[in-house]
Amino acid sequence: MSDKPFILVTNDDGIHARGLQELVEVMKFFGDVVVISSETSMSGKSCAITVDQPLRAVEIEKILGVPTYKSNGTPVDSVKLSFNSLFDRTPDFVVSGINHGANSSISVIYSGTMGAAIEGSLHGVPSVGFSLDDYSSGADFSKAKIIVAKIFQNVLENGLPPFTCLNVNIPKGKPKGIKVCRQTHGKWMEEFEKRTDPHGREYHWLSGYFKNFEEGSAETDIYALENNFVSVVPVAVDMTCYKTLEELQNWKF
């Protein structure tokens, strides 16, 4: 058995996404890599899992020489399969991305990219989700790959606390630097457009816009991206609101 770290690479853009291949190319320098990804895009799937049908993972043509599997499940399913039944070794690291488009602020709770990283942290291994703030099919990942290598090297050397992962968002173009920051307080303001299909049936199309509740806050991930810095946000799975916890303890039940 190799003494190199065993690194699971996954994503939510699907097995054919360019960002996945670019991430594999970087990770090959750090250890033994295996890829498992969904056969179609799973953007917005968050931490969804498959419970109503069998999961299948089929080995396909290697990506850049590393073993590659195509799954019919979600990004979190891919991680679960990797730890529980697919390989003889369990991953030492989970790396997800490189996503086409940012996953900053509240997007962290919707992102399949981050869902996979969070699942990796639940299995007790250092995990990172990488996203590039560029949605175009011709996105330039060259600068992003340098950032991926720098951050993963630090994770390799320093580790991460249990049940904690990193949400890394990389600006388009050449970054000015890297900022460790916090998640921006914001939300997506949904707008559903009601339409009628050719058969006269009503349907709804989701659109909307992002609302930043703390414009100009220099310690946030949105501010970092807007000012051409990489944002690195530590993400924990404990969602307890401790301020409210203290208040509830004074309630009379």
Backbone as CSV, one residue per row, in Angstrom:
resi,resn,N_x,N_y,N_z,CA_x,CA_y,CA_z,C_x,C_y,C_z
1,MET,0.840,-1.199,0.000,0.000,0.000,0.000,0.875,1.249,0.000
2,SER,0.517,2.217,-0.788,1.281,3.456,-0.887,1.246,4.208,0.428
3,ASP,2.351,4.899,0.748,2.378,5.719,1.952,1.988,7.161,1.655
4,LYS,1.602,7.434,0.400,1.125,8.771,0.048,-0.307,8.959,0.544
5,PRO,-0.719,10.197,0.811,-2.115,10.438,1.199,-3.064,9.974,0.102
6,PHE,-4.186,9.419,0.516,-5.228,8.991,-0.413,-6.252,10.114,-0.488
7,ILE,-6.379,10.739,-1.654,-7.173,11.959,-1.811,-8.379,11.693,-2.700
8,LEU,-9.565,11.919,-2.149,-10.795,11.815,-2.932,-11.106,13.169,-3.561
9,VAL,-11.290,13.186,-4.869,-11.683,14.397,-5.595,-13.087,14.191,-6.134
10,THR,-13.948,15.157,-5.850,-15.322,15.100,-6.335,-15.783,16.515,-6.683
11,ASN,-17.033,16.657,-7.079,-17.561,17.989,-7.417,-19.082,17.912,-7.502
12,ASP,-19.712,19.035,-7.898,-21.159,18.984,-8.126,-21.526,19.380,-9.551
13,ASP,-20.533,19.674,-10.379,-20.794,20.056,-11.770,-20.832,18.850,-12.705
14,GLY,-20.570,17.670,-12.172,-20.636,16.469,-12.988,-19.281,15.988,-13.462
15,ILE,-19.253,14.769,-13.906,-18.015,14.072,-14.235,-17.262,14.710,-15.397
16,HIS,-17.953,15.452,-16.253,-17.314,16.022,-17.436,-16.890,17.484,-17.246
17,ALA,-17.054,18.026,-16.051,-16.736,19.432,-15.817,-15.228,19.694,-15.893
18,ARG,-14.864,20.804,-16.512,-13.448,21.163,-16.633,-12.807,21.395,-15.268
19,GLY,-13.579,21.999,-14.366,-13.030,22.287,-13.045,-12.590,21.039,-12.308
20,LEU,-13.281,19.930,-12.524,-12.910,18.662,-11.895,-11.549,18.197,-12.400
21,GLN,-11.361,18.242,-13.704,-10.088,17.830,-14.289,-8.942,18.723,-13.807
22,GLU,-9.202,20.020,-13.707,-8.165,20.940,-13.253,-7.775,20.643,-11.805
23,LEU,-8.752,20.283,-10.984,-8.464,19.950,-9.588,-7.663,18.661,-9.483
24,VAL,-8.009,17.683,-10.294,-7.262,16.430,-10.311,-5.792,16.686,-10.636
25,GLU,-5.559,17.543,-11.611,-4.183,17.834,-12.025,-3.354,18.375,-10.863
26,VAL,-3.950,19.209,-10.026,-3.230,19.743,-8.869,-3.030,18.670,-7.809
27,MET,-4.078,17.925,-7.509,-4.021,16.955,-6.417,-3.039,15.818,-6.674
28,LYS,-2.765,15.539,-7.936,-1.814,14.469,-8.267,-0.426,14.743,-7.696
29,PHE,-0.088,16.006,-7.456,1.208,16.341,-6.887,1.289,15.999,-5.394
30,PHE,0.126,15.797,-4.759,0.104,15.651,-3.304,-0.145,14.230,-2.817
31,GLY,-0.613,13.341,-3.675,-0.897,11.998,-3.197,-1.526,11.120,-4.251
32,ASP,-2.073,9.995,-3.779,-2.789,9.062,-4.643,-4.239,9.536,-4.757
33,VAL,-4.657,9.807,-5.967,-5.956,10.435,-6.197,-6.950,9.434,-6.773
34,VAL,-8.187,9.546,-6.328,-9.289,8.830,-6.955,-10.416,9.831,-7.159
35,VAL,-11.150,9.657,-8.253,-12.240,10.567,-8.593,-13.553,9.815,-8.588
36,ILE,-14.554,10.399,-7.939,-15.922,9.917,-8.111,-16.825,11.132,-8.198
37,SER,-17.649,11.168,-9.246,-18.513,12.324,-9.476,-19.811,11.863,-10.111
38,SER,-20.815,12.702,-9.986,-22.125,12.403,-10.549,-22.090,12.473,-12.073
39,GLU,-22.929,11.687,-12.713,-22.947,11.655,-14.171,-23.567,12.914,-14.764
40,THR,-24.341,13.640,-13.961,-24.922,14.901,-14.413,-24.656,15.977,-13.361
41,SER,-24.947,17.219,-13.707,-24.752,18.314,-12.766,-25.662,18.149,-11.551
42,MET,-25.077,18.393,-10.378,-25.815,18.324,-9.122,-25.725,19.648,-8.373
43,SER,-25.591,20.736,-9.111,-25.523,22.053,-8.471,-26.779,22.316,-7.649
44,GLY,-26.598,22.873,-6.468,-27.720,23.192,-5.603,-28.239,22.024,-4.795
45,LYS,-27.565,20.873,-4.838,-28.048,19.697,-4.120,-27.645,19.697,-2.650
46,SER,-26.759,20.616,-2.249,-26.376,20.760,-0.852,-25.918,19.405,-0.284
47,CYS,-26.510,18.997,0.848,-26.127,17.736,1.494,-27.123,16.619,1.200
48,ALA,-27.818,16.715,0.065,-28.823,15.713,-0.282,-28.202,14.338,-0.448
49,ILE,-28.963,13.304,-0.037,-28.536,11.922,-0.213,-29.640,11.142,-0.927
50,THR,-29.268,10.012,-1.499,-30.213,9.173,-2.227,-30.689,8.054,-1.318
51,VAL,-31.998,7.991,-1.091,-32.536,6.960,-0.199,-33.626,6.123,-0.858
52,ASP,-34.034,6.492,-2.076,-35.185,5.821,-2.687,-34.825,4.993,-3.907
53,GLN,-33.540,4.824,-4.181,-33.117,3.981,-5.291,-31.689,3.514,-5.049
54,PRO,-31.262,2.452,-5.709,-29.906,1.945,-5.503,-28.864,2.934,-6.020
55,LEU,-27.731,2.982,-5.351,-26.617,3.788,-5.817,-25.692,2.924,-6.663
56,ARG,-25.221,3.500,-7.759,-24.307,2.788,-8.642,-23.087,3.664,-8.905
57,ALA,-21.932,3.054,-8.872,-20.688,3.749,-9.197,-19.923,2.872,-10.185
58,VAL,-19.738,3.387,-11.375,-19.138,2.611,-12.463,-17.784,3.207,-12.813
59,GLU,-16.763,2.364,-12.855,-15.444,2.855,-13.231,-15.431,3.163,-14.726
60,ILE,-14.927,4.338,-15.070,-14.893,4.783,-16.456,-13.459,5.144,-16.831
61,GLU,-13.294,5.731,-18.003,-11.965,6.121,-18.459,-11.308,7.063,-17.451
62,LYS,-10.038,6.812,-17.185,-9.319,7.586,-16.182,-9.208,9.056,-16.581
63,ILE,-9.247,9.923,-15.587,-8.958,11.345,-15.787,-7.512,11.584,-15.420
64,LEU,-6.714,11.979,-16.384,-5.288,12.251,-16.171,-4.581,11.100,-15.467
65,GLY,-4.993,9.886,-15.809,-4.307,8.697,-15.298,-4.756,8.220,-13.937
66,VAL,-5.784,8.850,-13.327,-6.211,8.415,-12.003,-7.537,7.671,-12.099
67,PRO,-7.771,6.694,-11.215,-9.030,5.948,-11.243,-10.228,6.885,-11.109
68,THR,-11.227,6.661,-11.958,-12.368,7.567,-12.027,-13.672,6.779,-12.064
69,TYR,-14.630,7.217,-11.239,-15.917,6.549,-11.143,-17.047,7.542,-11.402
70,LYS,-18.045,7.070,-12.121,-19.246,7.856,-12.394,-20.383,7.305,-11.550
71,SER,-21.072,8.203,-10.829,-22.134,7.783,-9.920,-23.484,8.339,-10.364
72,ASN,-24.541,7.631,-10.006,-25.891,8.142,-10.261,-26.424,8.937,-9.072
73,GLY,-25.572,9.145,-8.066,-26.001,9.832,-6.854,-25.561,11.281,-6.792
74,THR,-25.721,11.851,-5.615,-25.372,13.236,-5.347,-23.904,13.340,-4.937
75,PRO,-23.366,14.567,-4.803,-21.994,14.703,-4.312,-21.779,14.050,-2.941
76,VAL,-22.744,14.199,-2.037,-22.602,13.565,-0.726,-22.638,12.045,-0.855
77,ASP,-23.476,11.534,-1.750,-23.477,10.091,-2.010,-22.091,9.620,-2.434
78,SER,-21.436,10.401,-3.281,-20.099,10.026,-3.754,-19.127,9.888,-2.593
79,VAL,-19.196,10.818,-1.652,-18.304,10.759,-0.490,-18.648,9.560,0.382
80,LYS,-19.926,9.342,0.619,-20.344,8.211,1.448,-19.897,6.881,0.842
81,LEU,-20.057,6.737,-0.464,-19.605,5.516,-1.129,-18.103,5.312,-0.951
82,SER,-17.363,6.398,-1.030,-15.905,6.317,-0.943,-15.438,5.852,0.430
83,PHE,-16.157,6.246,1.460,-15.760,5.870,2.818,-16.302,4.517,3.255
84,ASN,-17.387,4.091,2.646,-18.072,2.923,3.186,-17.995,1.649,2.359
85,SER,-17.871,1.761,1.035,-17.996,0.515,0.277,-17.211,0.439,-1.021
86,LEU,-16.671,1.537,-1.504,-16.142,1.525,-2.866,-14.667,1.143,-2.938
87,PHE,-13.882,1.555,-1.941,-12.431,1.374,-2.015,-11.900,0.574,-0.831
88,ASP,-10.718,0.004,-1.025,-10.053,-0.720,0.056,-9.466,0.234,1.096
89,ARG,-9.145,1.448,0.659,-8.638,2.483,1.568,-9.710,3.543,1.766
90,THR,-9.729,4.138,2.938,-10.614,5.279,3.141,-9.812,6.552,2.883
91,PRO,-10.429,7.565,2.303,-9.697,8.783,1.972,-9.095,9.479,3.196
92,ASP,-7.924,10.052,2.990,-7.277,10.879,4.012,-7.697,12.336,3.873
93,PHE,-8.135,12.704,2.677,-8.588,14.061,2.396,-9.745,13.990,1.401
94,VAL,-10.677,14.945,1.523,-11.722,15.113,0.519,-11.585,16.518,-0.051
95,VAL,-11.491,16.597,-1.373,-11.338,17.883,-2.053,-12.426,17.974,-3.117
96,SER,-13.192,19.051,-3.086,-14.363,19.179,-3.950,-14.248,20.422,-4.836
97,GLY,-14.579,20.278,-6.127,-14.516,21.418,-7.044,-13.765,21.041,-8.328
98,ILE,-13.128,21.998,-8.954,-13.261,23.424,-8.745,-14.596,23.853,-9.344
99,ASN,-15.462,24.418,-8.518,-16.807,24.747,-8.968,-16.794,25.908,-9.957
100,HIS,-17.677,25.832,-10.944,-17.885,26.948,-11.874,-18.854,27.923,-11.232
101,GLY,-18.346,28.986,-10.630,-19.165,29.955,-9.915,-18.872,29.934,-8.434
102,ALA,-18.992,31.090,-7.788,-18.675,31.223,-6.368,-19.711,30.526,-5.491
103,ASN,-19.268,30.125,-4.313,-20.144,29.577,-3.275,-19.928,30.348,-1.974
104,SER,-19.947,31.665,-2.091,-19.731,32.512,-0.930,-21.047,32.784,-0.211
105,SER,-20.935,33.382,0.983,-22.085,33.774,1.787,-23.046,32.600,1.985
106,ILE,-24.353,32.866,1.879,-25.373,31.869,2.186,-25.401,30.723,1.175
107,SER,-24.723,30.903,0.042,-24.673,29.834,-0.959,-24.035,28.568,-0.405
108,VAL,-23.295,28.689,0.688,-22.648,27.524,1.279,-23.679,26.465,1.682
109,ILE,-24.903,26.892,2.037,-25.888,25.906,2.485,-26.629,25.246,1.322
110,TYR,-26.510,25.805,0.124,-27.148,25.216,-1.050,-26.180,24.417,-1.909
111,SER,-24.910,24.664,-1.760,-23.893,24.165,-2.680,-23.632,22.666,-2.544
112,GLY,-23.702,21.957,-3.658,-23.294,20.561,-3.668,-21.798,20.411,-3.500
113,THR,-21.048,21.381,-4.007,-19.592,21.385,-3.815,-19.273,21.367,-2.332
114,MET,-19.906,22.260,-1.582,-19.654,22.318,-0.149,-20.330,21.177,0.598
115,GLY,-21.434,20.665,0.060,-22.050,19.493,0.674,-21.072,18.336,0.754
116,ALA,-20.304,18.125,-0.327,-19.311,17.046,-0.350,-18.199,17.305,0.659
117,ALA,-17.738,18.565,0.745,-16.676,18.903,1.702,-17.170,18.735,3.140
118,ILE,-18.388,19.158,3.405,-18.955,18.998,4.741,-19.070,17.522,5.099
119,GLU,-19.506,16.712,4.143,-19.611,15.265,4.389,-18.238,14.683,4.694
120,GLY,-17.210,15.132,3.975,-15.863,14.665,4.270,-15.459,14.984,5.694
121,SER,-15.798,16.190,6.151,-15.447,16.571,7.526,-16.188,15.712,8.541
122,LEU,-17.400,15.290,8.208,-18.157,14.417,9.109,-17.498,13.045,9.257
123,HIS,-16.722,12.667,8.263,-15.977,11.408,8.341,-14.623,11.601,9.011
124,GLY,-14.373,12.807,9.507,-13.184,13.041,10.310,-11.913,13.321,9.549
125,VAL,-12.022,13.666,8.257,-10.810,13.956,7.491,-10.833,15.405,7.021
126,PRO,-9.664,16.039,6.875,-9.624,17.421,6.368,-10.240,17.501,4.976
127,SER,-11.127,18.467,4.796,-11.872,18.576,3.543,-11.972,20.036,3.117
128,VAL,-11.937,20.256,1.797,-11.961,21.608,1.257,-12.855,21.659,0.026
129,GLY,-13.668,22.702,-0.059,-14.428,22.974,-1.269,-13.836,24.181,-1.972
130,PHE,-13.517,24.038,-3.250,-12.926,25.123,-4.038,-13.917,25.588,-5.099
131,SER,-14.076,26.916,-5.227,-14.964,27.484,-6.236,-14.287,28.678,-6.908
132,LEU,-14.502,28.810,-8.209,-13.984,29.936,-8.981,-15.142,30.849,-9.349
133,ASP,-14.987,32.137,-9.102,-16.058,33.100,-9.350,-16.157,33.436,-10.839
134,ASP,-16.433,32.407,-11.619,-16.556,32.552,-13.066,-17.465,31.438,-13.567
135,TYR,-18.627,31.803,-14.085,-19.608,30.818,-14.531,-19.447,30.432,-16.004
136,SER,-18.537,31.071,-16.717,-18.426,30.826,-18.154,-17.808,29.470,-18.447
137,SER,-18.214,28.883,-19.565,-17.685,27.569,-19.951,-16.197,27.636,-20.286
138,GLY,-15.734,28.824,-20.672,-14.322,28.993,-21.005,-13.512,29.593,-19.877
139,ALA,-13.929,29.375,-18.634,-13.253,29.958,-17.474,-11.775,29.578,-17.446
140,ASP,-10.934,30.534,-17.037,-9.492,30.325,-16.929,-9.172,29.855,-15.514
141,PHE,-8.750,28.586,-15.389,-8.448,28.009,-14.083,-6.968,28.091,-13.711
142,SER,-6.154,28.697,-14.554,-4.710,28.652,-14.331,-4.301,29.284,-13.006
143,LYS,-4.847,30.471,-12.691,-4.508,31.133,-11.430,-5.155,30.409,-10.258
144,ALA,-6.355,29.877,-10.475,-7.054,29.158,-9.410,-6.269,27.933,-8.966
145,LYS,-5.625,27.255,-9.892,-4.869,26.044,-9.556,-3.693,26.361,-8.640
146,ILE,-3.095,27.520,-8.818,-2.002,27.935,-7.935,-2.528,28.123,-6.517
147,ILE,-3.706,28.737,-6.398,-4.327,28.942,-5.092,-4.680,27.599,-4.453
148,VAL,-5.237,26.690,-5.225,-5.585,25.363,-4.718,-4.350,24.691,-4.117
149,ALA,-3.240,24.756,-4.828,-2.015,24.125,-4.347,-1.532,24.765,-3.041
150,LYS,-1.567,26.093,-2.961,-1.114,26.792,-1.750,-1.970,26.416,-0.543
151,ILE,-3.270,26.411,-0.728,-4.153,26.139,0.397,-4.072,24.673,0.805
152,PHE,-4.044,23.775,-0.169,-3.976,22.365,0.199,-2.653,22.039,0.886
153,GLN,-1.572,22.672,0.471,-0.288,22.460,1.138,-0.393,22.825,2.616
154,ASN,-1.087,23.919,2.907,-1.282,24.319,4.301,-2.160,23.336,5.059
155,VAL,-3.199,22.835,4.412,-4.050,21.830,5.042,-3.243,20.565,5.322
156,LEU,-2.415,20.175,4.384,-1.581,18.994,4.536,-0.631,19.143,5.727
157,GLU,-0.060,20.325,5.890,0.915,20.559,6.953,0.275,20.805,8.315
158,ASN,-0.895,21.459,8.326,-1.484,21.894,9.592,-2.730,21.121,10.015
159,GLY,-3.358,20.421,9.080,-4.600,19.736,9.383,-5.742,20.710,9.629
160,LEU,-6.899,20.181,9.984,-8.072,20.974,10.330,-8.726,20.350,11.566
161,PRO,-9.387,21.150,12.383,-10.093,20.586,13.540,-11.164,19.598,13.088
162,PRO,-11.500,18.628,13.950,-12.556,17.669,13.597,-13.861,18.375,13.251
163,PHE,-14.560,17.823,12.264,-15.880,18.314,11.836,-15.835,19.755,11.333
164,THR,-14.704,20.128,10.755,-14.528,21.454,10.177,-13.949,21.306,8.782
165,CYS,-14.449,22.098,7.836,-13.892,22.106,6.487,-13.664,23.544,6.066
166,LEU,-13.087,23.725,4.892,-12.829,25.064,4.381,-13.668,25.328,3.139
167,ASN,-14.219,26.532,3.072,-14.912,27.008,1.883,-14.022,28.061,1.234
168,VAL,-13.438,27.713,0.089,-12.477,28.589,-0.588,-13.097,29.107,-1.877
169,ASN,-13.172,30.423,-1.991,-13.691,31.057,-3.197,-12.601,31.911,-3.833
170,ILE,-12.414,31.715,-5.129,-11.299,32.326,-5.855,-11.848,33.311,-6.873
171,PRO,-11.359,34.553,-6.852,-11.882,35.536,-7.809,-11.428,35.248,-9.234
172,LYS,-12.153,35.789,-10.175,-11.786,35.665,-11.582,-10.526,36.489,-11.848
173,GLY,-9.613,35.965,-12.641,-8.379,36.696,-12.936,-7.281,36.364,-11.943
174,LYS,-6.346,37.297,-11.773,-5.207,37.086,-10.883,-5.512,37.659,-9.502
175,PRO,-5.588,36.820,-8.456,-5.912,37.315,-7.123,-4.785,38.182,-6.549
176,LYS,-5.181,39.143,-5.726,-4.202,39.980,-5.031,-3.568,39.246,-3.856
177,GLY,-4.266,38.268,-3.332,-3.794,37.530,-2.173,-4.888,36.659,-1.609
178,ILE,-4.656,36.142,-0.406,-5.594,35.236,0.250,-6.009,35.846,1.581
179,LYS,-7.315,35.892,1.848,-7.837,36.420,3.112,-8.642,35.345,3.832
180,VAL,-8.289,35.108,5.091,-9.107,34.266,5.950,-10.210,35.158,6.499
181,CYS,-11.445,34.783,6.294,-12.547,35.677,6.645,-13.766,34.869,7.081
182,ARG,-14.848,35.587,7.311,-16.089,34.934,7.730,-17.134,35.022,6.627
183,GLN,-18.162,34.228,6.785,-19.267,34.200,5.829,-20.057,35.504,5.897
184,THR,-20.361,36.063,4.735,-21.175,37.266,4.663,-22.614,36.972,5.065
185,HIS,-23.206,37.892,5.823,-24.628,37.787,6.151,-25.433,38.299,4.955
186,GLY,-26.062,37.385,4.261,-26.838,37.747,3.083,-27.807,36.634,2.749
187,LYS,-28.627,36.852,1.732,-29.557,35.801,1.313,-29.950,36.016,-0.141
188,TRP,-30.442,34.951,-0.742,-30.988,35.038,-2.088,-32.447,35.457,-1.998
189,MET,-32.780,36.529,-2.687,-34.156,37.014,-2.730,-34.839,36.349,-3.920
190,GLU,-35.628,35.307,-3.622,-36.221,34.511,-4.696,-37.373,35.232,-5.369
191,GLU,-37.441,35.036,-6.663,-38.555,35.542,-7.451,-39.012,34.407,-8.364
192,PHE,-40.242,33.972,-8.177,-40.778,32.893,-9.005,-41.682,33.490,-10.088
193,GLU,-41.318,33.232,-11.320,-42.130,33.697,-12.439,-43.121,32.601,-12.824
194,LYS,-44.396,32.942,-12.791,-45.429,31.969,-13.133,-45.614,31.940,-14.647
195,ARG,-45.580,30.739,-15.215,-45.722,30.580,-16.661,-46.718,29.463,-16.963
196,THR,-47.060,29.345,-18.224,-47.950,28.274,-18.680,-47.300,27.554,-19.845
197,ASP,-47.246,26.225,-19.775,-46.601,25.470,-20.849,-47.567,25.299,-22.030
198,PRO,-47.090,24.753,-23.176,-47.951,24.620,-24.362,-49.205,23.781,-24.136
199,HIS,-49.230,22.978,-23.065,-50.393,22.151,-22.774,-51.343,22.836,-21.795
200,GLY,-51.052,24.098,-21.474,-51.931,24.845,-20.589,-51.690,24.602,-19.118
201,ARG,-50.588,23.910,-18.783,-50.306,23.609,-17.388,-49.406,24.691,-16.788
202,GLU,-49.715,25.069,-15.588,-48.966,26.126,-14.910,-47.654,25.586,-14.343
203,TYR,-46.597,26.375,-14.465,-45.334,26.025,-13.807,-44.655,27.296,-13.326
204,HIS,-43.609,27.145,-12.533,-42.933,28.279,-11.904,-41.434,28.196,-12.175
205,TRP,-40.837,29.328,-12.555,-39.420,29.395,-12.895,-38.710,30.275,-11.867
206,LEU,-37.710,29.677,-11.187,-37.005,30.386,-10.121,-35.960,31.350,-10.680
207,SER,-36.003,32.579,-10.203,-34.954,33.556,-10.485,-34.766,34.377,-9.215
208,GLY,-34.110,35.496,-9.296,-33.921,36.322,-8.122,-32.562,36.990,-8.113
209,TYR,-32.190,37.500,-6.958,-30.926,38.207,-6.840,-30.392,38.052,-5.420
210,PHE,-29.100,38.323,-5.258,-28.471,38.195,-3.947,-28.523,39.520,-3.208
211,LYS,-28.893,39.468,-1.934,-28.941,40.650,-1.088,-27.873,40.551,-0.006
212,ASN,-26.930,41.482,-0.033,-25.863,41.542,0.963,-26.310,42.467,2.093
213,PHE,-26.426,41.928,3.303,-26.898,42.713,4.432,-25.790,43.491,5.137
214,GLU,-24.567,43.321,4.679,-23.454,44.037,5.315,-22.440,44.504,4.273
215,GLU,-22.921,45.324,3.360,-22.070,45.893,2.321,-20.859,46.597,2.936
216,GLY,-19.681,46.299,2.397,-18.475,46.993,2.834,-17.801,46.421,4.052
217,SER,-18.320,45.313,4.605,-17.679,44.703,5.774,-16.418,43.972,5.331
218,ALA,-15.271,44.489,5.717,-13.996,44.027,5.172,-13.611,42.628,5.616
219,GLU,-14.269,42.102,6.656,-13.887,40.787,7.162,-14.695,39.660,6.535
220,THR,-15.512,39.964,5.511,-16.396,38.961,4.937,-15.880,38.407,3.605
221,ASP,-16.432,37.248,3.231,-15.989,36.597,1.999,-16.412,37.367,0.751
222,ILE,-17.609,37.949,0.757,-18.043,38.727,-0.393,-17.115,39.918,-0.622
223,TYR,-16.755,40.604,0.446,-15.850,41.754,0.334,-14.509,41.314,-0.256
224,ALA,-14.010,40.165,0.202,-12.735,39.657,-0.325,-12.826,39.435,-1.830
225,LEU,-13.876,38.764,-2.286,-14.036,38.486,-3.706,-14.199,39.761,-4.521
226,GLU,-14.997,40.685,-4.000,-15.233,41.938,-4.710,-13.954,42.761,-4.849
227,ASN,-13.009,42.529,-3.949,-11.742,43.256,-3.995,-10.603,42.384,-4.502
228,ASN,-10.983,41.304,-5.210,-10.043,40.444,-5.921,-9.098,39.662,-5.012
229,PHE,-9.615,39.261,-3.833,-8.876,38.383,-2.935,-9.566,37.027,-2.876
230,VAL,-8.771,35.993,-2.631,-9.320,34.672,-2.345,-9.897,34.699,-0.931
231,SER,-11.094,34.162,-0.759,-11.681,34.061,0.584,-11.572,32.626,1.088
232,VAL,-11.134,32.491,2.332,-11.046,31.190,2.991,-11.879,31.256,4.259
233,VAL,-12.975,30.514,4.284,-13.892,30.530,5.425,-13.948,29.142,6.048
234,PRO,-13.609,29.022,7.345,-13.785,27.728,8.017,-15.261,27.472,8.266
235,VAL,-15.719,26.269,7.968,-17.133,25.912,8.088,-17.266,24.753,9.065
236,ALA,-18.137,24.917,10.065,-18.383,23.864,11.050,-19.766,23.270,10.850
237,VAL,-19.953,22.041,11.313,-21.252,21.388,11.149,-22.190,21.664,12.317
238,ASP,-21.683,22.228,13.405,-22.521,22.582,14.542,-23.306,23.846,14.195
239,MET,-24.621,23.705,13.973,-25.450,24.841,13.559,-26.217,25.457,14.721
240,THR,-25.826,25.108,15.952,-26.475,25.680,17.132,-26.304,27.194,17.166
241,CYS,-27.367,27.907,17.435,-27.288,29.352,17.665,-27.087,29.559,19.165
242,TYR,-25.853,29.798,19.566,-25.534,29.828,20.995,-26.133,31.048,21.693
243,LYS,-26.292,32.147,20.987,-26.916,33.319,21.586,-28.372,33.018,21.950
244,THR,-29.080,32.379,21.017,-30.468,32.006,21.285,-30.550,30.913,22.333
245,LEU,-29.577,30.033,22.369,-29.544,28.970,23.376,-29.571,29.562,24.781
246,GLU,-28.772,30.609,24.990,-28.751,31.274,26.293,-30.110,31.892,26.610
247,GLU,-30.747,32.497,25.617,-32.053,33.121,25.831,-33.122,32.068,26.151
248,LEU,-33.077,30.939,25.429,-34.084,29.886,25.642,-33.985,29.281,27.030
249,GLN,-32.801,29.298,27.595,-32.634,28.725,28.933,-33.379,29.524,29.995
250,ASN,-33.796,30.744,29.651,-34.583,31.563,30.564,-36.089,31.433,30.343
251,TRP,-36.479,30.661,29.341,-37.895,30.456,29.109,-38.485,29.563,30.196
252,LYS,-39.766,29.671,30.434,-40.455,28.837,31.414,-41.309,27.824,30.670
253,PHE,-40.861,26.601,30.644,-41.572,25.537,29.942,-42.507,24.797,30.887
